[in-house]
Amino acid sequence: MSEPLRLVVIGGGPAGHAAATIAATNGAEVTLVEDSIVGGAAHLWDCIPSKAMAASSMRIAAIRNASRLGISDAGHVDLDMDRLAGHLDGITGSLASGFTSMLASQGVEIVKGRGRFTSPNTAVATTDDGEVPLEFDAAVVSTGSRPWEPDWAVVDGSRVITTRHAYHLHEQPEHIVVVGSGVTGVEMVHIFSSLGSKVTLLVSRHHVLPHRDAEVATVLEEDFLERGVVLLKGSRANGASIENGSVVVTTEDGRRVEASHALLAVGSVPNTEGLGLDAAGVDVDRGYIGVDELQRTSVGHIYAAGDVTGQLPLSSVASAQGRLIANHVMGRAAQPIEYAKVTQAIFTEPEIASVGLEEVDAAAAGRKVRITKVPFAANPRALIQGNPRGFVKVISDPATREVLGGTVVGHHASELIAAISLAVAGDLQVDLLMHTMMAHPSLVESISEAAE
């Protein structure tokens, strides 16, 4: 009887957790090395808290705007930042405990420490009790990323902050400047403006979400302006510090914004320092680990997944990469990920979700497509709920009628996009969406209408 395959996973985020779970289930001897939190710091300290905080802020905004639905005297809301932080910690702790219990139940050995390669087939885990030597037949690097702190900013974690600090503020910011108008930046604008803070957003380009459809950005900007958010376009920050008790953010074009807080949402950096990747022979480019379609690094039996690869930085993608690696390592069928069919969502209000081909991509490629769009202003359920902002857009091939992609901007867009995602994943024709009898009145009806 052959010995079980020895797999070492460095980093217990979505990718590492998925790889360890599936490999152990299929008979591998798995050791998972994690130096912070099982479940992933980026996942449990950024992604989940931001969505939980967004859920709380949405409820506050709904109460304050209840008069639109004929509900009077509902506008006063007290916000307890410490209780909110406790709520977020409770969610994170529960999830981390669940991940740990699941791994342990499947026989995965969890080592609390910092993993480091010492050769192509050996590693050590530095723990509080010393170094634990590890030998392996295959290994996975899934150590995630952290918010980038530019050298022009003095980050103190209290007044000048990154997203990692945003969830444990002891007081609500009176006025917060958000630097960065990508996905993370606009989500933070939504959260703090809904909580009642004055918000100024620095937009370095012509519109928010510069890499997305301009029509999507327009809807979001309209909502921000209605909330009283100040948009400073064409402003690229070059300084953030505390001066005379105030936070001062300066820009390259000479603007100066004073506030109580500043939040930096200007990207992330991979956690690949000190991993001994050179000792293992793994190639690294600007901190990122290059991989092939099966997530293999330059060393065939060492894999990488998640944010360290520089691919789509989504928890769902990291989990899929982890599953792919485990199946390949264990000799099971391993299908490379179709990144063009990955569903993405932005948790603002209105939410933004997309899958497959976007209109801006089709136009850039000169591709002939059929684009149909229905505004939620024509949807009875959206009008009933008081959320008519946004639209559904379906993109299909005019010759084959195959659904190529779609975008939903509106209330619960992250859930509604599932119908289009299934059509894209299954290479289905637009006729299926058009003829599916949706419930009435419902938001999802707009997808059927957009498919006509």
C-alpha positions in Angstrom: 0.0 0.0 0.0 1.5 3.4 -1.1 2.1 6.2 1.3 -0.5 9.1 1.3 0.5 12.2 -0.6 2.0 14.8 1.7 0.6 18.3 1.0 1.7 21.4 2.8 -0.5 24.5 2.5 0.9 27.9 3.6 -2.0 30.3 4.2 -5.4 29.3 5.4 -7.6 31.7 3.4 -10.3 30.7 0.9 -7.8 29.1 -1.5 -5.8 27.3 1.2 -8.9 26.1 3.0 -10.5 24.7 -0.1 -7.2 23.0 -1.2 -6.7 21.4 2.2 -10.3 20.3 2.6 -10.6 18.5 -0.7 -7.1 17.0 -0.6 -7.7 15.6 2.9 -11.1 14.3 1.9 -9.4 12.4 -0.9 -6.7 10.8 1.2 -3.9 13.3 1.4 -1.9 13.9 4.5 -2.4 17.7 4.8 -0.6 20.2 7.0 -2.0 23.8 6.9 0.3 26.6 8.2 -1.4 29.8 9.2 0.1 32.7 11.1 -3.0 34.8 11.7 -6.6 33.6 11.2 -8.0 30.4 9.6 -10.3 31.6 6.9 -8.0 34.3 5.6 -7.1 37.8 6.8 -8.3 39.5 3.5 -11.5 37.5 3.7 -12.3 37.8 7.4 -10.7 41.2 8.1 -11.8 42.9 4.8 -14.4 41.2 2.7 -16.8 39.9 5.3 -16.6 42.9 7.7 -17.2 45.4 4.9 -20.3 43.5 3.7 -21.6 43.2 7.3 -20.9 46.9 7.9 -22.7 47.7 4.6 -25.7 45.7 5.8 -25.9 47.8 9.0 -25.5 51.0 7.1 -28.2 50.1 4.6 -30.6 49.5 7.4 -29.8 52.9 8.9 -30.3 54.6 5.5 -33.6 52.7 5.0 -34.9 54.0 8.4 -33.8 57.5 7.7 -35.5 57.4 4.3 -38.7 55.6 5.5 -40.8 58.7 4.9 -40.7 58.0 1.2 -42.8 54.9 1.9 -45.3 56.8 4.0 -43.7 56.1 7.4 -43.3 59.1 9.6 -41.2 59.9 12.6 -38.7 57.1 11.7 -35.7 59.3 10.9 -33.8 59.4 14.2 -31.1 56.6 14.5 -28.4 56.2 17.1 -25.2 54.6 16.0 -23.1 52.7 18.5 -19.7 52.1 16.8 -18.5 49.8 19.6 -21.5 47.5 19.3 -21.1 47.5 15.5 -17.5 46.5 15.9 -18.6 43.7 18.3 -21.1 42.5 15.8 -18.4 42.3 13.1 -16.0 40.5 15.4 -18.8 38.0 16.3 -19.3 37.2 12.6 -15.6 36.8 12.0 -15.0 34.7 15.1 -17.9 32.4 14.2 -16.7 31.9 10.6 -13.0 31.3 11.7 -14.2 28.8 14.3 -16.3 27.0 11.7 -13.4 26.8 9.2 -11.0 25.4 11.9 -13.5 22.8 13.1 -14.2 21.6 9.5 -10.5 21.2 8.7 -9.8 19.4 12.0 -12.7 17.0 11.4 -11.2 16.0 8.1 -7.8 15.3 9.6 -6.0 18.4 8.5 -3.1 19.3 10.8 -3.2 23.0 11.6 0.1 24.6 12.6 -0.1 28.2 14.0 3.0 29.8 12.7 4.8 31.4 9.7 5.6 29.1 6.9 8.9 29.3 4.9 10.4 27.0 2.2 13.9 25.7 2.8 14.1 23.7 -0.5 11.8 22.5 -3.3 10.5 19.7 -1.0 11.0 21.1 2.5 9.6 23.9 4.6 9.6 25.0 8.2 6.8 26.6 10.3 8.0 29.1 12.8 5.8 28.9 15.9 5.9 30.3 19.4 7.6 27.0 20.5 10.2 27.0 17.8 10.5 25.7 14.2 8.5 22.7 13.0 10.2 21.0 10.0 7.9 19.9 7.1 8.5 17.6 4.2 6.0 17.5 1.3 5.3 16.0 -2.1 3.3 19.0 -3.1 2.7 22.5 -1.6 0.3 25.4 -2.0 1.1 29.1 -1.4 -2.0 31.0 -0.5 -0.9 33.8 1.8 -3.2 36.5 0.4 -2.6 40.2 0.4 -2.8 43.3 2.5 -3.9 46.9 1.9 -1.1 49.0 0.3 0.1 51.9 2.4 1.8 54.5 0.1 4.9 56.2 1.3 3.1 59.6 1.0 0.6 58.7 3.7 1.2 58.6 7.5 -1.1 55.7 8.4 -1.8 55.8 12.2 -4.7 53.3 12.2 -7.0 55.8 14.0 -7.4 58.9 11.8 -5.5 58.0 8.7 -6.6 54.4 8.0 -6.9 51.6 5.5 -9.8 49.2 5.3 -8.2 47.0 8.0 -8.8 49.8 10.5 -12.2 50.9 9.3 -14.2 48.3 11.2 -13.0 49.1 14.7 -13.3 52.9 14.9 -14.5 54.0 18.4 -16.3 57.0 17.0 -18.2 57.8 13.8 -16.1 60.0 11.5 -17.5 63.4 11.2 -16.0 63.9 7.8 -14.0 61.2 6.0 -12.0 61.5 2.8 -11.9 58.3 0.8 -8.8 58.1 -1.4 -9.4 55.7 -4.3 -12.6 55.2 -6.4 -12.2 51.6 -7.3 -14.4 48.8 -5.9 -13.1 49.1 -2.3 -13.3 52.9 -2.4 -16.9 53.1 -3.6 -18.0 50.5 -1.0 -16.4 52.6 1.8 -18.2 55.7 0.5 -21.5 53.9 0.6 -20.9 52.6 4.1 -19.8 55.9 5.7 -22.3 58.1 3.9 -25.1 55.7 4.9 -23.9 55.8 8.5 -24.3 59.6 8.4 -20.7 60.8 8.0 -19.8 63.6 5.6 -17.8 62.0 2.8 -15.4 63.4 0.2 -14.2 61.0 -2.5 -11.1 61.6 -4.5 -11.6 60.4 -8.1 -8.3 60.3 -10.0 -10.0 59.8 -13.4 -13.1 61.0 -15.1 -15.5 58.8 -13.2 -15.7 56.3 -10.3 -15.0 52.6 -11.2 -12.7 53.6 -14.1 -12.4 50.1 -15.4 -16.2 49.5 -15.6 -19.0 50.5 -17.9 -19.4 54.3 -17.7 -23.2 53.9 -17.6 -22.7 51.9 -14.3 -20.5 54.6 -12.9 -23.2 57.3 -13.8 -25.9 55.5 -11.7 -23.6 55.2 -8.7 -22.4 58.8 -8.9 -26.0 60.0 -9.1 -26.7 58.1 -5.8 -23.5 59.5 -4.2 -24.5 63.1 -5.1 -28.0 62.6 -3.8 -26.4 61.5 -0.5 -24.3 64.6 -0.3 -21.0 63.0 -1.2 -18.5 65.4 -2.6 -16.8 64.1 -5.7 -13.4 65.6 -6.5 -12.6 64.4 -10.0 -9.2 64.4 -11.6 -7.6 64.5 -8.1 -4.8 62.2 -7.4 -3.7 62.2 -3.7 0.0 62.8 -2.9 -0.3 63.3 0.9 -2.3 62.3 3.9 -1.3 63.3 7.4 -2.5 64.9 10.6 -1.9 68.7 11.0 -3.1 70.7 14.0 -5.6 68.1 15.0 -7.1 67.7 11.5 -6.5 65.1 8.8 -5.2 66.8 5.7 -5.2 65.2 2.3 -3.4 66.9 -0.5 -3.5 66.3 -4.3 -1.1 66.6 -7.2 -3.2 69.4 -8.7 -2.8 71.5 -5.5 -6.1 70.8 -3.7 -6.1 70.5 0.0 -9.0 68.7 1.9 -9.3 68.9 5.7 -11.4 66.3 7.5 -11.6 64.2 10.7 -10.5 61.0 9.0 -8.9 59.7 5.7 -9.4 56.2 4.4 -6.9 54.8 1.8 -8.4 52.4 -0.7 -5.5 52.5 -3.2 -4.8 48.8 -3.8 -3.1 45.9 -2.2 0.2 44.1 -2.1 0.8 40.3 -2.0 2.1 38.6 1.1 5.1 36.9 -0.4 7.9 38.3 1.6 9.9 35.9 3.8 8.3 32.8 2.3 11.7 31.4 1.1 10.3 31.2 -2.5 13.9 31.6 -3.8 15.0 28.6 -1.8 12.2 26.6 -3.4 13.1 27.9 -6.9 9.7 29.6 -7.4 9.8 32.6 -9.7 8.3 35.9 -8.4 7.5 39.0 -10.4 7.0 42.3 -8.5 5.9 40.2 -5.5 3.4 38.1 -7.4 3.8 34.4 -8.1 3.3 33.4 -11.7 1.1 30.3 -12.4 -0.2 28.4 -15.3 -3.8 27.4 -16.1 -3.6 24.7 -13.3 -2.1 27.1 -10.8 1.4 25.5 -11.0 4.3 27.8 -10.3 7.7 27.5 -12.0 8.3 24.5 -9.8 5.7 21.9 -11.0 4.7 20.4 -7.6 4.4 23.8 -5.9 1.2 25.7 -6.6 -0.1 29.2 -5.8 -3.6 30.5 -5.5 -5.5 33.6 -4.4 -4.2 37.2 -4.2 -0.6 36.2 -4.4 -1.0 35.2 -8.0 -2.2 38.7 -9.2 -5.2 37.1 -10.8 -8.8 38.2 -10.0 -8.7 39.1 -6.3 -12.0 37.6 -5.3 -12.7 35.1 -2.5 -14.8 33.0 -4.9 -12.0 32.8 -7.4 -9.5 31.9 -4.7 -11.7 29.0 -3.5 -12.1 27.8 -7.1 -8.4 27.8 -7.5 -7.9 25.9 -4.3 -10.4 23.2 -5.5 -8.6 23.0 -8.8 -5.2 22.5 -7.2 -6.5 19.8 -4.8 -8.1 17.9 -7.7 -5.0 18.1 -9.8 -2.7 17.1 -7.0 -4.9 14.1 -6.2 -5.1 13.0 -9.8 -8.7 13.9 -10.2 -10.3 15.8 -13.2 -9.1 19.4 -13.0 -10.8 21.9 -15.2 -9.0 25.3 -15.7 -11.0 28.3 -14.5 -12.8 30.4 -17.1 -12.1 33.8 -15.7 -14.2 35.5 -18.4 -17.3 33.8 -16.8 -16.6 34.8 -13.2 -19.4 36.8 -11.5 -18.4 40.0 -9.8 -20.3 42.2 -7.4 -19.9 45.6 -5.7 -21.8 46.1 -2.5 -22.9 49.6 -2.7 -26.5 50.8 -2.9 -27.5 50.3 -5.6 -25.5 47.1 -5.8 -23.5 46.4 -9.0 -23.1 42.9 -10.4 -21.8 41.6 -13.7 -20.8 38.4 -15.4 -19.2 37.6 -18.7 -18.8 40.1 -21.5 -19.4 43.8 -20.6 -20.5 46.4 -23.1 -17.3 48.3 -22.7 -15.3 45.2 -23.5 -17.4 44.4 -26.6 -16.9 48.0 -27.9 -13.2 47.9 -27.3 -12.9 44.6 -29.2 -15.1 45.8 -32.1 -17.3 42.8 -31.5 -20.9 42.7 -32.8 -23.3 42.0 -30.0 -27.0 42.5 -29.1 -27.5 44.6 -26.1 -30.9 44.9 -24.4 -31.6 46.9 -21.3 -34.5 47.5 -18.9 -34.6 50.2 -16.2 -35.8 49.2 -12.8 -37.9 52.4 -12.9 -40.3 50.3 -15.1 -40.3 47.4 -12.6 -43.4 47.2 -10.2 -41.5 45.6 -7.4 -38.7 48.2 -7.5 -41.3 51.0 -7.3 -43.1 49.2 -4.4 -39.8 49.0 -2.5 -38.8 52.5 -3.3 -35.6 51.4 -5.1 -36.2 52.3 -8.8 -32.6 53.3 -9.5 -30.6 51.1 -11.9 -31.1 48.7 -14.7 -30.6 45.2 -16.1 -28.5 44.8 -19.3 -28.2 41.5 -21.2 -25.5 41.0 -23.9 -26.0 38.2 -26.4 -24.6 37.0 -29.8 -27.0 38.2 -32.5 -26.2 35.1 -34.7 -26.3 32.3 -32.1 -28.4 34.1 -29.5 -26.0 32.8 -26.9 -25.9 34.8 -23.6 -22.4 36.4 -23.5 -22.8 38.5 -20.4 -24.9 40.9 -18.4 -24.9 43.6 -15.8 -27.4 44.4 -13.0 -27.3 47.7 -11.2 -29.9 47.9 -8.5 -31.3 46.6 -5.2 -30.0 43.0 -4.5 -28.1 43.0 -7.8 -25.6 40.5 -6.3 -28.4 38.0 -6.0 -30.3 38.8 -9.2 -27.2 38.3 -11.4 -27.3 34.5 -10.7 -29.9 34.0 -13.4 -27.6 35.5 -16.0 -24.5 33.8 -14.5 -26.1 30.4 -15.0 -26.9 31.3 -18.6 -23.3 32.4 -19.3 -21.8 29.4 -17.5 -24.1 27.0 -19.5 -23.7 28.7 -22.9 -27.5 29.1 -23.0 -29.5 31.0 -25.4 -31.2 34.3 -24.5 -34.5 32.7 -25.4 -34.4 30.6 -22.1 -34.2 33.8 -20.1 -36.9 35.4 -22.1 -39.4 32.5 -21.8 -38.7 31.7 -18.1 -41.8 32.5 -16.1 -40.6 34.6 -13.2 -42.7 35.5 -10.2 -44.7 38.7 -10.3 -44.1 41.2 -9.0 -40.4 40.6 -8.6 -37.1 42.3 -9.5 -36.0 39.3 -11.5 -38.7 39.9 -14.0 -36.6 42.6 -15.4 -34.0 40.0 -16.5 -36.7 38.2 -18.6 -37.8 41.5 -20.1 -34.2 42.5 -20.9 -33.7 39.3 -22.8 -36.6 40.0 -25.2 
